[in-house]
């Protein structure tokens, strides 16, 4: 099945990026305050070559490709986004993963003077997320640097963000400044704030409802005022590719 | 204050009904023509919910404003209340028809999701008030009418709690609304009325 991507306008005007405010239009309104040049990413923890990696240096080492992925927000809306980026596995190979590392932790930039939303304690800043190492190494797991062949707009997580298409959107952490390899499950912001609503895994699953709303269906953005809800797919439609990662796990327990 | 009240007196109540009736159809039109962004159903739903809460709070403020500030809005209180009910009804309709859409899921949401349950309870409490917002009912019910209409206190509180429960993370806005409601309700307590000579 071919996916029809959402428009540039839709993808860049309707965002959750609470560092710029909790409204859907706040990121588009305020993210221009963010300075993304220069940008470096600290890669540390259980890696062979820890250090501060300049974003441009990383880009020159990576092959950028287009990936058209479904994007499913935990709030039960969805889009289809034509990302440009490289596999996270390639970046991790660049730093060299040490034996014994089991998880990857990510951190978003925290710079209050450029991020008006961080003046409020909506979440504990900086925003943090994490993946199990095998999830991080999966070929679908992308580090996005662009949309529609253009550099990532600030409101979408410039200059570099994670995209894990089979998980709820909040796992796909934006504007990354730090990546840490570790042997224990790293803290994740929404999980820390409300653990019964947002699990560490947060795989898209129509059978496991959010305590406050159903996850069985979603509103596809772009259909207009009278758009019909559509059913949510297991692992957001990537079941064939990723179900093996969770074999034998109770997905209602490890939600 | 006399001047303010004199100007207020010149505003006909029908004008309040006419202008107050506009937001839902205007927003529906804006949503249908793409003026409310890429997720128009949610935008209209949220705007209507917030407007309903604002109207309910304004309704609660009428008496304290008269007693504490001398501003007399009593002439418009019924219109404010009826409009608040109209906004709540539109908010509910948008949620049913454009947001959730699926009847089985609507029923499950009402029973299983506390913030929906609370919102629905608030709507249910407003229903008899809207039905008795006419002179005939006031005459017919006598002193019971006043007692019945105290249900609005609970309804507003439920509305504010409904808002607080549906946001993600720690957010200021719903807390401001809840704070206003709590203050306006506290002013009704006998102890506050004695202290402030209300």
Interface residues (C-beta under 8 A of the other chain):
Chain A: X6 X9 X10 X13 X14 X18 X22 X24 X25 X75 X77 X120 X121 X122 X123 X190 X193 X194 X211 X212 X213 X214 X216 X217 X219 X221 X222 X224 X225 X226 X227 X228 X229
Chain B: X28 X31 X32 X34 X37 X38 X39 X40 X41 X42 X44 X98 X99 X100 X101 X102 X105 X108 X109 X113 X114 X115 X165 X166 X167 X168 X169 X170 X171 X172
